[in-house]
Each structure stands twice: as structure tokens, then as C-alpha cells.
Amino acid sequence: MISRQLTILAVLAASTSCVVRGNVPDLEQDTVCVPGYEERVPSFCDWVQSTDAIAVGKLVGIRWDRAAPVSLTTGADASANCEYIDGLLEMQLELMTVLHGPLRAGEQVTIIGQGTDQWRPKPISTDPDRGVVQWMPSETPGLVVGQILGVALHRQPNGEKWGTYKEPFFIEEDGRLRFSKTRWMRS
């Protein structure tokens, strides 16, 4: 496991010298939406095996997609205290390194940011232009086009896109890996 972390760190460090410094959103989990989950956090190996891919790449685009269907768990039939989502955040990632899964370095993949209503900072869409993604609070963007970003991914049902499924993001920061933090909220 240590050699895997060193490899990830080396890839991120080597690729960040000429790119935009970014951030990662933290994740706020509502225990009403996922009852009992905080007591069942999996081991690192179990978590890796539960993903379809883990990759590092350059974020080359981010936009809102209001045409794509929204999953049932975030739609009108969501649990009572869960927010409704009126659009999907799509990110385009140009892959540099694939640590796990069927993707290849050099590919560009479209990723659906799932559970964005619980990201902190939170992406919002107040502009009719789909390419405008704002962050709340506005002084701290969650992700920046051009940054190097690590993601754990799950293949979407149609097979063309990938999703985050509320998985933590990771970046290199001051020579160390920094993962999204998770805060458990009780409603």
C-alpha cells in the first residue's frame, strides 16, 4: 500500500509543476440518506475493489448538463430530507495515470459528479450558460479547469460516462496526498 501511495504522489508531483493549483471539495454525508453507513466504512483494499477505476488526470472541462436523466436516488422519489437535483455536473478528465481499472492514460473521459449538493464548497448553477460553474462560497472554488485531479470512478449504466458516486477526490498538496474529507451530518 505504501508503494502505491508513493507512486500516486510521484505522478501527481511530476505533473503539477506547470498546471493550475486546484482544490477538492469535501463531502458532507447525510445519515438520513445513508442510514448506518458511518459504522460500515470499508477497508482501503475493499474500497479500491468496489470502484470500477481509479485514475489521475488533468481537468480539461467542467459544465452543467441539464438534458441527462437524473438518477432515481436524487430525483423526485429521493428520501424526505435529500435535496432534489436539477442538473448534472459533468467533468472532462484527460487521463495521465490509471491506478486501477479498464481505462488508459491518454484517454479523455466524461465524469458525472454525483451528490454535488453535498460537496463543500458546493457547485451551483445560476447562469443560463451551461459552461459556467459557480461555487459556494464563491471565494473557494471546489475544482479548477487545468488542475491535476485524482478520482475514484464507477461506470454509468450506458457505459459511456463515469460517475463519482460521492467518492473522495485527491490531489497533491505540498508533497503529500490530500483526500476530500467526509463529515457525517445528522438531520
N, C-alpha and C positions, 0 to 999 in steps of 0.2 A: 504494500500500500504506500509506503514512503517513497519508493522509486516511482510509482505512478504520479504522486503529488509533485515530485521533483521534475518529472518530465513535463507535466502541465505548467508548472511555474517557469521552466526554461522556455517553453514555447511562447507563453504569454509575455515574458520579459523580452525575448528577442524580437517580438513583433510589435512592441509598444513604443519603440524609440521614435517613430515617425508618424504616429497616429494620434487621434484625438483622445484625451483623457475623459473617461466617462464615469458613470455611476452604475449601480444596480439597485433596483427597487427592493425594499424589504417586503415581506409577505405578512399580512395580517390574516390569521385564520379564525373564523367564527366557529366556535364549538357547537353552535346550534346546527350549522350546515354539515358538520362532520362529527357527529357525536362520538366521544370516546377516543378520537384519533390520537390526541396528545399522549395517551397512555400506550399507544401501539407504534411508536416511531421505530422504523426498521433499522437494522444494522447497515453500515456503509455498503457492504457487499450485496445485501438484499436489495437496497435502494438502487444500486447500479444495475443489477439484473432486472429490476422492474421497469427500467426505461428501454426504449427502442434504440436510442442513440445518445451519446454524449459527445459534444463537439465544441471546438473553439473556432471563431471566425470573426471577420470584420463586418460590423453592422453597416450595410450599404443603403438601407431604406427602411422607413417606418411610416405607416399610413393607416387610416381607418377604412375598413371595408363594411359598408352597410348593406351590401347585397347578399352576403353569405348567410346561410341559415345559422341561427344561434342554437347551441345545444339545449336540450330539454332541462338540464340541471341549472341553467342560468336564465331560462325563459320564463314565461308566464306561470308555469307549473312548479317553479322553484319553491323551496321551503319558505315559510312565512317571513322570516327575518333576513332573507337573502335579497340583495338588490337585483333588479332587472337590468339586463344589458341591451343597449340599442344598437350596438355595432361591435365589430371585432377589430382588435389591434393586430395588424399584420406587420411582421418584420422580415426583411430580406437579409439573409446572412450569407456572406461569401466564405465558405469553409476553408480553414487553414490546416486544421488538425482534427482527425476523428479519433476519439479515445475509445469509443465503444459503438458498435452498430454498423449498419449496411451503407452508410454514406461515405463519400470520398472527398479528400482535400481537393479544392478547385471548384467543386460544385457550388451553385447558389441555391439555397432552399428558402421557401416561404414558411414562416413560423407564425402560428396564431398564438397571441399572448392571452392565455386563459386566466380568468379570475382577476382581471385588471382592476376591478372595483375594490380589491383588497390589497393592491400594491401601494406602498408608501415610499416615495411620492407616487401619486395616482395620476395616470394619464387621463386627460379629459378631451372632449371634442366639442368646442363651442363655435368653431369656424366651419362654414359650409365646404371649404376646401378639404378633401379627404387627406391631403398630404400634410396638413397642419395638426400636429400633436402637441398639446399643451400639458403642463404638469402642475399639480397642486401639491405642495406650494410651488409657485412659479419660479422661485429663485433656485430650486434644486431639481433639475431635470433627472428623471429616472434612467433614461438611456439617451445616448447622443449618437447620431449618424457619424460613422468614422471610427468609433471606438472598437476595441477588441473585446469580445464577449464570449464567455463560456456558458453553454446551455445544456440542460438535460431535456431530451425530446421524446415525444410519443407520436407515432404515425396516426394521422387522421383517418377516419373510415374510408374516404375515397382514395387514399394513398398518395395524393399529390402534395399535400401540405403536412406540416408537422405542428405539434402543439406543445405548450409548456406544462399544462396540467398543474399549475401552481408549484412547479418545481423551482428550487433556488437557482439563481444565476450566479456566475462567479467571474471575477476579474483579478488581474494582477495589480497590486497597490503597494508601493514601497517594498518591492521584493517579496511579497507574501501573497498568497491567495486569499481573497475576501469573498465570502459567500453572502447571499441575501440572508438576512436574519428573519426568523419567524417569531411572531408574537401571537399568542393564543388569547383571543378575546371572548369573553362570556357575555351573552346577550341577556 
